[in-house]
């Protein structure tokens, strides 16, 4: 249970850092506030947490594709950036998938 919470909090913090770098402070605040939904033990909060994780995964994949395209256009190496962003996307996806476990659903009835 704790692993699932910590993994989601790490994913939310990485997402907040991504938005901070883009100077989008509203999404930084939203990313940092999202884990507070763990305190509200209703099924709807669990669904919102999963949707946030899946949305962040999509954001990481889009960012990776854009970065790869930009680096290819200027003839720069792109594989390390793709591996890093792909790993973060996988971590975020895993955080969302783990929230769909039986343990989490029982706790959020």
Rosetta constraint file for C-alpha pairs under 8 A:
AtomPair CA 1 CA 5 HARMONIC 6.56 0.50
AtomPair CA 1 CA 103 HARMONIC 7.32 0.50
AtomPair CA 1 CA 104 HARMONIC 7.41 0.50
AtomPair CA 2 CA 6 HARMONIC 6.07 0.50
AtomPair CA 3 CA 7 HARMONIC 5.95 0.50
AtomPair CA 4 CA 8 HARMONIC 6.22 0.50
AtomPair CA 4 CA 95 HARMONIC 6.51 0.50
AtomPair CA 4 CA 98 HARMONIC 6.24 0.50
AtomPair CA 4 CA 99 HARMONIC 6.74 0.50
AtomPair CA 5 CA 9 HARMONIC 6.18 0.50
AtomPair CA 6 CA 10 HARMONIC 6.13 0.50
AtomPair CA 7 CA 11 HARMONIC 6.23 0.50
AtomPair CA 7 CA 91 HARMONIC 7.79 0.50
AtomPair CA 7 CA 95 HARMONIC 5.69 0.50
AtomPair CA 8 CA 12 HARMONIC 6.10 0.50
AtomPair CA 8 CA 35 HARMONIC 7.41 0.50
AtomPair CA 8 CA 53 HARMONIC 7.71 0.50
AtomPair CA 8 CA 92 HARMONIC 7.15 0.50
AtomPair CA 8 CA 95 HARMONIC 5.01 0.50
AtomPair CA 8 CA 96 HARMONIC 7.27 0.50
AtomPair CA 9 CA 13 HARMONIC 6.11 0.50
AtomPair CA 9 CA 35 HARMONIC 6.16 0.50
AtomPair CA 10 CA 14 HARMONIC 6.19 0.50
AtomPair CA 11 CA 15 HARMONIC 6.15 0.50
AtomPair CA 11 CA 53 HARMONIC 7.74 0.50
AtomPair CA 11 CA 88 HARMONIC 7.72 0.50
AtomPair CA 11 CA 91 HARMONIC 6.87 0.50
AtomPair CA 11 CA 92 HARMONIC 5.25 0.50
AtomPair CA 11 CA 95 HARMONIC 7.15 0.50
AtomPair CA 12 CA 16 HARMONIC 6.09 0.50
AtomPair CA 12 CA 31 HARMONIC 5.51 0.50
AtomPair CA 12 CA 32 HARMONIC 6.24 0.50
AtomPair CA 12 CA 34 HARMONIC 7.36 0.50
AtomPair CA 12 CA 35 HARMONIC 7.33 0.50
AtomPair CA 12 CA 53 HARMONIC 7.87 0.50
AtomPair CA 13 CA 17 HARMONIC 6.18 0.50
AtomPair CA 13 CA 31 HARMONIC 7.00 0.50
AtomPair CA 13 CA 32 HARMONIC 6.34 0.50
AtomPair CA 14 CA 18 HARMONIC 6.23 0.50
AtomPair CA 15 CA 19 HARMONIC 6.37 0.50
AtomPair CA 15 CA 28 HARMONIC 7.68 0.50
AtomPair CA 15 CA 31 HARMONIC 6.48 0.50
AtomPair CA 15 CA 56 HARMONIC 6.75 0.50
AtomPair CA 16 CA 20 HARMONIC 6.00 0.50
AtomPair CA 16 CA 27 HARMONIC 7.02 0.50
AtomPair CA 16 CA 28 HARMONIC 4.50 0.50
AtomPair CA 16 CA 29 HARMONIC 7.39 0.50
AtomPair CA 16 CA 31 HARMONIC 5.21 0.50
AtomPair CA 16 CA 32 HARMONIC 6.27 0.50
AtomPair CA 17 CA 21 HARMONIC 6.19 0.50
AtomPair CA 17 CA 28 HARMONIC 7.17 0.50
AtomPair CA 18 CA 22 HARMONIC 6.59 0.50
AtomPair CA 19 CA 23 HARMONIC 6.17 0.50
AtomPair CA 19 CA 24 HARMONIC 5.29 0.50
AtomPair CA 19 CA 25 HARMONIC 6.93 0.50
AtomPair CA 19 CA 27 HARMONIC 6.26 0.50
AtomPair CA 19 CA 28 HARMONIC 5.56 0.50
AtomPair CA 20 CA 24 HARMONIC 5.82 0.50
AtomPair CA 20 CA 25 HARMONIC 6.13 0.50
AtomPair CA 20 CA 28 HARMONIC 5.90 0.50
AtomPair CA 24 CA 28 HARMONIC 6.43 0.50
AtomPair CA 25 CA 29 HARMONIC 6.20 0.50
AtomPair CA 26 CA 30 HARMONIC 6.28 0.50
AtomPair CA 27 CA 31 HARMONIC 5.88 0.50
AtomPair CA 28 CA 32 HARMONIC 6.20 0.50
AtomPair CA 29 CA 33 HARMONIC 6.02 0.50
AtomPair CA 30 CA 34 HARMONIC 6.00 0.50
AtomPair CA 31 CA 35 HARMONIC 7.88 0.50
AtomPair CA 33 CA 37 HARMONIC 7.82 0.50
AtomPair CA 34 CA 49 HARMONIC 7.04 0.50
AtomPair CA 34 CA 52 HARMONIC 7.77 0.50
AtomPair CA 35 CA 49 HARMONIC 7.51 0.50
AtomPair CA 36 CA 40 HARMONIC 7.63 0.50
AtomPair CA 37 CA 41 HARMONIC 7.84 0.50
AtomPair CA 37 CA 45 HARMONIC 5.76 0.50
AtomPair CA 37 CA 46 HARMONIC 7.64 0.50
AtomPair CA 37 CA 49 HARMONIC 7.11 0.50
AtomPair CA 38 CA 45 HARMONIC 7.14 0.50
AtomPair CA 38 CA 46 HARMONIC 7.47 0.50
AtomPair CA 40 CA 45 HARMONIC 6.55 0.50
AtomPair CA 41 CA 45 HARMONIC 6.86 0.50
AtomPair CA 41 CA 46 HARMONIC 7.86 0.50
AtomPair CA 41 CA 107 HARMONIC 7.25 0.50
AtomPair CA 41 CA 108 HARMONIC 4.90 0.50
AtomPair CA 41 CA 109 HARMONIC 7.16 0.50
AtomPair CA 42 CA 46 HARMONIC 6.87 0.50
AtomPair CA 42 CA 108 HARMONIC 5.01 0.50
AtomPair CA 42 CA 109 HARMONIC 5.84 0.50
AtomPair CA 43 CA 47 HARMONIC 6.40 0.50
AtomPair CA 43 CA 105 HARMONIC 7.29 0.50
AtomPair CA 43 CA 108 HARMONIC 5.20 0.50
AtomPair CA 43 CA 109 HARMONIC 5.70 0.50
AtomPair CA 44 CA 48 HARMONIC 6.20 0.50
AtomPair CA 45 CA 49 HARMONIC 6.14 0.50
AtomPair CA 46 CA 50 HARMONIC 6.27 0.50
AtomPair CA 46 CA 99 HARMONIC 7.15 0.50
AtomPair CA 46 CA 105 HARMONIC 7.90 0.50
AtomPair CA 46 CA 108 HARMONIC 6.96 0.50
AtomPair CA 47 CA 51 HARMONIC 6.15 0.50
AtomPair CA 48 CA 52 HARMONIC 6.07 0.50
AtomPair CA 49 CA 53 HARMONIC 6.28 0.50
AtomPair CA 49 CA 96 HARMONIC 7.29 0.50
AtomPair CA 49 CA 99 HARMONIC 7.91 0.50
AtomPair CA 50 CA 54 HARMONIC 6.18 0.50
AtomPair CA 50 CA 96 HARMONIC 4.76 0.50
AtomPair CA 50 CA 97 HARMONIC 7.30 0.50
AtomPair CA 50 CA 99 HARMONIC 6.55 0.50
AtomPair CA 50 CA 100 HARMONIC 7.72 0.50
AtomPair CA 51 CA 55 HARMONIC 5.94 0.50
AtomPair CA 51 CA 96 HARMONIC 7.58 0.50
AtomPair CA 52 CA 56 HARMONIC 6.06 0.50
AtomPair CA 52 CA 96 HARMONIC 7.95 0.50
AtomPair CA 53 CA 57 HARMONIC 6.15 0.50
AtomPair CA 53 CA 92 HARMONIC 5.86 0.50
AtomPair CA 53 CA 93 HARMONIC 6.28 0.50
AtomPair CA 53 CA 95 HARMONIC 6.76 0.50
AtomPair CA 53 CA 96 HARMONIC 5.00 0.50
AtomPair CA 54 CA 58 HARMONIC 6.32 0.50
AtomPair CA 54 CA 92 HARMONIC 7.36 0.50
AtomPair CA 54 CA 93 HARMONIC 6.04 0.50
AtomPair CA 54 CA 96 HARMONIC 6.31 0.50
AtomPair CA 55 CA 59 HARMONIC 6.25 0.50
AtomPair CA 56 CA 60 HARMONIC 6.19 0.50
AtomPair CA 56 CA 89 HARMONIC 7.72 0.50
AtomPair CA 56 CA 92 HARMONIC 6.94 0.50
AtomPair CA 57 CA 61 HARMONIC 6.30 0.50
AtomPair CA 57 CA 89 HARMONIC 4.91 0.50
AtomPair CA 57 CA 90 HARMONIC 7.36 0.50
AtomPair CA 57 CA 92 HARMONIC 5.67 0.50
AtomPair CA 57 CA 93 HARMONIC 5.72 0.50
AtomPair CA 58 CA 62 HARMONIC 6.16 0.50
AtomPair CA 58 CA 89 HARMONIC 7.65 0.50
AtomPair CA 59 CA 63 HARMONIC 6.09 0.50
AtomPair CA 60 CA 64 HARMONIC 6.09 0.50
AtomPair CA 60 CA 85 HARMONIC 6.38 0.50
AtomPair CA 60 CA 86 HARMONIC 7.45 0.50
AtomPair CA 60 CA 88 HARMONIC 7.25 0.50
AtomPair CA 60 CA 89 HARMONIC 5.40 0.50
AtomPair CA 61 CA 65 HARMONIC 6.22 0.50
AtomPair CA 61 CA 85 HARMONIC 7.27 0.50
AtomPair CA 61 CA 86 HARMONIC 6.88 0.50
AtomPair CA 61 CA 89 HARMONIC 6.41 0.50
AtomPair CA 62 CA 66 HARMONIC 6.18 0.50
AtomPair CA 63 CA 67 HARMONIC 6.02 0.50
AtomPair CA 63 CA 85 HARMONIC 7.84 0.50
AtomPair CA 64 CA 68 HARMONIC 6.04 0.50
AtomPair CA 64 CA 81 HARMONIC 7.44 0.50
AtomPair CA 64 CA 82 HARMONIC 5.90 0.50
AtomPair CA 64 CA 85 HARMONIC 5.74 0.50
AtomPair CA 64 CA 86 HARMONIC 7.07 0.50
AtomPair CA 65 CA 69 HARMONIC 6.17 0.50
AtomPair CA 65 CA 82 HARMONIC 7.96 0.50
AtomPair CA 66 CA 70 HARMONIC 6.13 0.50
AtomPair CA 67 CA 71 HARMONIC 6.07 0.50
AtomPair CA 67 CA 78 HARMONIC 7.78 0.50
AtomPair CA 67 CA 81 HARMONIC 7.71 0.50
AtomPair CA 67 CA 82 HARMONIC 7.98 0.50
AtomPair CA 68 CA 72 HARMONIC 6.07 0.50
AtomPair CA 68 CA 78 HARMONIC 5.63 0.50
AtomPair CA 68 CA 79 HARMONIC 7.94 0.50
AtomPair CA 68 CA 81 HARMONIC 7.55 0.50
AtomPair CA 68 CA 82 HARMONIC 6.74 0.50
AtomPair CA 69 CA 73 HARMONIC 6.21 0.50
AtomPair CA 70 CA 74 HARMONIC 6.52 0.50
AtomPair CA 71 CA 75 HARMONIC 6.04 0.50
AtomPair CA 71 CA 76 HARMONIC 5.02 0.50
AtomPair CA 71 CA 77 HARMONIC 6.59 0.50
AtomPair CA 71 CA 78 HARMONIC 5.85 0.50
AtomPair CA 72 CA 76 HARMONIC 5.98 0.50
AtomPair CA 72 CA 77 HARMONIC 7.31 0.50
AtomPair CA 72 CA 78 HARMONIC 6.94 0.50
AtomPair CA 78 CA 82 HARMONIC 6.21 0.50
AtomPair CA 79 CA 83 HARMONIC 6.14 0.50
AtomPair CA 80 CA 84 HARMONIC 6.18 0.50
AtomPair CA 81 CA 85 HARMONIC 6.09 0.50
AtomPair CA 82 CA 86 HARMONIC 5.73 0.50
AtomPair CA 83 CA 87 HARMONIC 5.98 0.50
AtomPair CA 84 CA 88 HARMONIC 6.32 0.50
AtomPair CA 85 CA 89 HARMONIC 6.09 0.50
AtomPair CA 86 CA 90 HARMONIC 6.14 0.50
AtomPair CA 87 CA 91 HARMONIC 6.16 0.50
AtomPair CA 88 CA 92 HARMONIC 6.16 0.50
AtomPair CA 89 CA 93 HARMONIC 6.09 0.50
AtomPair CA 90 CA 94 HARMONIC 6.01 0.50
AtomPair CA 91 CA 95 HARMONIC 6.20 0.50
AtomPair CA 92 CA 96 HARMONIC 6.46 0.50
AtomPair CA 93 CA 97 HARMONIC 6.19 0.50
AtomPair CA 94 CA 98 HARMONIC 6.00 0.50
AtomPair CA 95 CA 99 HARMONIC 6.57 0.50
AtomPair CA 96 CA 100 HARMONIC 7.16 0.50
AtomPair CA 97 CA 101 HARMONIC 7.54 0.50
AtomPair CA 99 CA 104 HARMONIC 5.98 0.50
AtomPair CA 99 CA 105 HARMONIC 7.89 0.50
AtomPair CA 100 CA 104 HARMONIC 6.50 0.50
AtomPair CA 100 CA 105 HARMONIC 6.70 0.50
AtomPair CA 101 CA 105 HARMONIC 6.35 0.50
AtomPair CA 102 CA 106 HARMONIC 6.09 0.50
AtomPair CA 103 CA 107 HARMONIC 6.33 0.50
AtomPair CA 104 CA 108 HARMONIC 6.18 0.50
AtomPair CA 105 CA 109 HARMONIC 6.38 0.50
